[in-house]
């Protein structure tokens, strides 16, 4: 084979690979009518025709034989992987999209390991900055008031950056369907108490009352990753605190509901608008609209964490306020943690 022929073949293969990774799109009307924008989405699903009527992108993919990986927007069918989603449009319709992922599990594991290395390097540097700031603030070294305030600012911002970095890398792993979860059968009450305690100072600063309301008797045990559940509940609390007005009240509640436990974080006050409620867990859409990533990322990760544990999340509103909630299966007999 000549070098020219080999070059043409290589360029053709590269072009086909690039085309395979291009997203496919369709418009889903308010009445559920599906209109394809290009032929890629049909190709991604491996079907000759798309259904004329469908309720959601999840229903579309399930109809084509795909199954969703827990806690991720990644769907799998016969070794093929797709990332899929939908975004609201101004006229009430939704833009449905799919994008192929390479089905090589080893490649996905390599990406997860790469994320681990990046997380280690970034968090290690931030932890060093935090350690030195805390060392200077331990009282052994005399500091001028201005220097002390500067170090306190460094400490607060470093803690914020460490938390954000952890959420970002966890969400990236979850996007690949590889979020690490270590299940353990345990009581829910201590997790909720810790979540409330960690946010009491922030609530006090905002002049918002924060309380934990539990039933008289013990709650059924759950088989979960306690750190993941606590993170999700704290994400709900912090989301409400960003919107709460002075004098409003936050209440964390839990109760059995069928075969699940329902945990609610209720804000009594000005409710979320219908649009805010609809986009609560839409990580990218909210980030673009609000031009801030932290809270959308935190809530998006909370959804991924709960779904990875077999639960679900949601939001309700009424004239008296807004409620973020999650549900968790009660005491599974056996479980297998998802390994990173």
RORODO-543203 format. One record per residue (C-alpha): residue in three letters; z, y, x. Coordinates in steps of 0.02 Angstrom, whole numbers, padded with zeros to 5 digits, always signed. Example, Ala and Ser with C-alpha at 12.3 -4.5 7.8 and 13.67 -1.06 7.14 Angstrom:
% RORODO-543203
ALA+00390-00225+00615;SER+00357-00053+00684;
% end
This chain:
% RORODO-543203
UNK+00000+00000+00000;UNK-00049+00171+00068;UNK+00078+00309+00091;UNK-00015+00412-00040;UNK-00006+00271-00168;UNK+00178+00241-00130;UNK+00213+00426-00151;UNK+00127+00431-00321;UNK+00225+00279-00380;UNK+00390+00353-00319;UNK+00355+00517-00406;UNK+00312+00424-00566;UNK+00473+00325-00560;UNK+00574+00482-00529;UNK+00487+00570-00673;UNK+00521+00425-00793;UNK+00703+00419-00739;UNK+00721+00605-00771;UNK+00639+00588-00942;UNK+00756+00446-00989;UNK+00906+00558-00956;UNK+00841+00701-01065;UNK+00942+00717-01227;UNK+00863+00675-01395;UNK+00895+00784-01548;UNK+00892+00776-01737;UNK+00947+00893-01878;UNK+01072+00826-02005;UNK+01070+00932-02162;UNK+01221+00969-02270;UNK+01160+00837-02393;UNK+01146+00707-02256;UNK+00957+00708-02233;UNK+00908+00670-02053;UNK+00756+00754-01974;UNK+00707+00706-01797;UNK+00665+00848-01678;UNK+00579+00737-01549;UNK+00552+00552-01522;UNK+00685+00532-01389;UNK+00833+00501-01505;UNK+00741+00357-01588;UNK+00699+00287-01417;UNK+00879+00302-01358;UNK+00938+00203-01510;UNK+00803+00071-01488;UNK+00741+00084-01668;UNK+00567+00110-01740;UNK+00627+00226-01879;UNK+00780+00331-01912;UNK+00870+00320-02080;UNK+00822+00458-02200;UNK+01003+00487-02252;UNK+01160+00468-02144;UNK+01336+00537-02153;UNK+01373+00570-01969;UNK+01321+00533-01791;UNK+01448+00392-01788;UNK+01368+00311-01941;UNK+01197+00331-01861;UNK+01247+00243-01700;UNK+01345+00106-01787;UNK+01191+00072-01895;UNK+01091+00046-01736;UNK+01220-00079-01671;UNK+01315+00034-01552;UNK+01504+00029-01534;UNK+01609+00173-01472;UNK+01718+00155-01318;UNK+01899+00201-01357;UNK+01940+00384-01326;UNK+01765+00431-01269;UNK+01601+00498-01338;UNK+01517+00349-01254;UNK+01431+00215-01359;UNK+01377+00043-01299;UNK+01252-00086-01362;UNK+01184-00236-01264;UNK+01221-00155-01096;UNK+01149+00014-01145;UNK+01264+00167-01140;UNK+01239+00327-01237;UNK+01338+00488-01247;UNK+01320+00561-01421;UNK+01387+00704-01525;UNK+01351+00836-01654;UNK+01372+01024-01666;UNK+01380+01135-01820;UNK+01238+01256-01853;UNK+01243+01423-01942;UNK+01166+01357-02105;UNK+01293+01217-02121;UNK+01181+01083-02048;UNK+01227+00988-01889;UNK+01130+00962-01729;UNK+01142+00778-01680;UNK+01109+00729-01500;UNK+01107+00575-01390;UNK+01091+00557-01202;UNK+01075+00395-01105;UNK+01198+00349-00969;UNK+01160+00226-00833;UNK+01225+00059-00890;UNK+01282+00004-00718;UNK+01468-00025-00736;UNK+01487-00017-00547;UNK+01410+00157-00550;UNK+01536+00211-00682;UNK+01679+00140-00578;UNK+01612+00235-00427;UNK+01613+00396-00528;UNK+01792+00364-00581;UNK+01843+00333-00401;UNK+01754+00493-00351;UNK+01851+00588-00484;UNK+02010+00510-00414;UNK+01970+00574-00239;UNK+01931+00748-00305;UNK+02091+00750-00407;UNK+02195+00696-00258;UNK+02123+00828-00142;UNK+02136+00972-00266;UNK+02308+00929-00332;UNK+02373+00897-00157;UNK+02324+01072-00100;UNK+02401+01151-00254;UNK+02560+01049-00234;UNK+02578+01115-00055;UNK+02564+01294-00115;UNK+02693+01259-00249;UNK+02813+01177-00126;UNK+02810+01324-00006;UNK+02834+01449-00148;UNK+02983+01350-00213;UNK+03054+01337-00036;UNK+03050+01525-00015;UNK+03132+01548-00185;UNK+03278+01430-00153;UNK+03395+01575-00109;UNK+03417+01537+00076;UNK+03295+01672+00130;UNK+03330+01852+00077;UNK+03183+01922-00022;UNK+03141+02095-00083;UNK+03124+02105-00273;UNK+02936+02132-00262;UNK+02913+01981-00148;UNK+03020+01874-00263;UNK+02917+01923-00415;UNK+02758+01882-00319;UNK+02821+01709-00272;UNK+02877+01676-00451;UNK+02701+01721-00509;UNK+02627+01602-00380;UNK+02742+01464-00441;UNK+02697+01489-00625;UNK+02510+01497-00591;UNK+02515+01345-00477;UNK+02604+01243-00611;UNK+02472+01301-00735;UNK+02331+01253-00616;UNK+02408+01081-00582;UNK+02421+01047-00768;UNK+02244+01106-00799;UNK+02175+01000-00656;UNK+02262+00845-00722;UNK+02191+00873-00897;UNK+02016+00907-00829;UNK+02008+00748-00725;UNK+02087+00642-00863;UNK+01960+00708-00988;UNK+01819+00671-00866;UNK+01880+00491-00848;UNK+01896+00477-01037;UNK+01716+00537-01058;UNK+01666+00381-00959;UNK+01776+00270-01067;UNK+01893+00240-00919;UNK+02053+00333-00964;UNK+02203+00243-00888;UNK+02334+00192-01017;UNK+02489+00089-00984;UNK+02557+00024-01148;UNK+02739-00016-01176;UNK+02832-00057-01336;UNK+02953+00087-01363;UNK+03037+00205-01485;UNK+02947+00366-01529;UNK+03100+00477-01552;UNK+03135+00511-01365;UNK+02953+00558-01335;UNK+02957+00685-01476;UNK+03124+00754-01419;UNK+03056+00779-01242;UNK+02899+00864-01308;UNK+03004+00987-01408;UNK+03126+01019-01266;UNK+02986+01058-01142;UNK+02919+01195-01256;UNK+03080+01276-01317;UNK+03073+01413-01186;UNK+02893+01457-01227;UNK+02934+01460-01412;UNK+03083+01574-01381;UNK+02976+01692-01279;UNK+02854+01702-01425;UNK+02999+01727-01550;UNK+02947+01567-01639;UNK+03072+01437-01702;UNK+03034+01260-01642;UNK+03126+01111-01715;UNK+03118+00921-01726;UNK+03140+00842-01898;UNK+03163+00653-01902;UNK+03205+00535-02047;UNK+03385+00472-02064;UNK+03343+00295-02009;UNK+03256+00240-01848;UNK+03067+00243-01842;UNK+02970+00082-01810;UNK+02928+00053-01628;UNK+02753+00083-01562;UNK+02655-00001-01423;UNK+02588+00150-01327;UNK+02577+00244-01164;UNK+02725+00361-01186;UNK+02657+00493-01068;UNK+02493+00501-01163;UNK+02579+00520-01331;UNK+02698+00654-01267;UNK+02552+00750-01191;UNK+02460+00746-01358;UNK+02612+00810-01455;UNK+02641+00948-01327;UNK+02457+00996-01339;UNK+02481+01018-01528;UNK+02637+01125-01501;UNK+02554+01236-01371;UNK+02399+01258-01480;UNK+02508+01323-01621;UNK+02607+01435-01504;UNK+02447+01521-01448;UNK+02416+01573-01628;UNK+02592+01593-01695;UNK+02660+01763-01741;UNK+02839+01818-01711;UNK+02955+01747-01843;UNK+02848+01595-01885;UNK+02915+01417-01872;UNK+02851+01258-01789;UNK+02916+01090-01849;UNK+02883+00921-01768;UNK+02899+00779-01893;UNK+02867+00592-01898;UNK+02861+00461-02034;UNK+02791+00286-02066;UNK+02628+00285-02163;UNK+02560+00113-02205;UNK+02538+00017-02042;UNK+02549+00174-01937;UNK+02667+00311-01883;UNK+02612+00487-01925;UNK+02670+00629-01812;UNK+02645+00806-01875;UNK+02662+00974-01789;UNK+02673+01100-01930;UNK+02661+01288-01912;UNK+02731+01384-02060;UNK+02638+01549-02060;UNK+02461+01616-02064;UNK+02348+01462-02083;UNK+02195+01422-01980;UNK+02030+01474-02057;UNK+01914+01336-02120;UNK+01802+01362-01968;UNK+01949+01356-01846;UNK+02012+01196-01927;UNK+01841+01114-01919;UNK+01822+01153-01734;UNK+02001+01116-01681;UNK+01956+00964-01576;UNK+01778+01019-01529;UNK+01809+01042-01344;UNK+01645+01117-01285;UNK+01605+01217-01442;UNK+01774+01303-01439;UNK+01765+01336-01253;UNK+01597+01424-01271;UNK+01655+01525-01421;UNK+01825+01574-01353;UNK+01766+01589-01171;UNK+01921+01493-01121;UNK+01934+01311-01073;UNK+02120+01271-01060;UNK+02172+01247-01243;UNK+02007+01167-01301;UNK+02017+01047-01153;UNK+02199+01005-01188;UNK+02168+00967-01372;UNK+02008+00871-01334;UNK+02104+00762-01212;UNK+02242+00737-01341;UNK+02112+00665-01459;UNK+02044+00551-01324;UNK+02219+00491-01278;UNK+02268+00450-01456;UNK+02102+00363-01493;UNK+02119+00260-01333;UNK+02284+00196-01404;UNK+02202+00147-01569;UNK+02257+00300-01666;UNK+02175+00454-01740;UNK+02202+00643-01749;UNK+02168+00775-01880;UNK+02211+00945-01951;UNK+02256+01007-02125;UNK+02284+01183-02191;UNK+02359+01259-02347;UNK+02420+01429-02404;UNK+02584+01407-02309;UNK+02518+01358-02139;UNK+02427+01226-02034;UNK+02469+01050-01978;UNK+02401+00954-01830;UNK+02436+00768-01843;UNK+02410+00604-01755;UNK+02432+00425-01811;UNK+02481+00275-01704;UNK+02480+00090-01748;UNK+02654+00018-01772;UNK+02713-00110-01643;UNK+02559-00208-01595;UNK+02605-00385-01546;UNK+02502-00379-01385;UNK+02403-00247-01295;UNK+02296-00225-01142;UNK+02299-00060-01046;UNK+02134+00021-01003;UNK+02119+00022-00816;UNK+02044+00163-00714;
% end
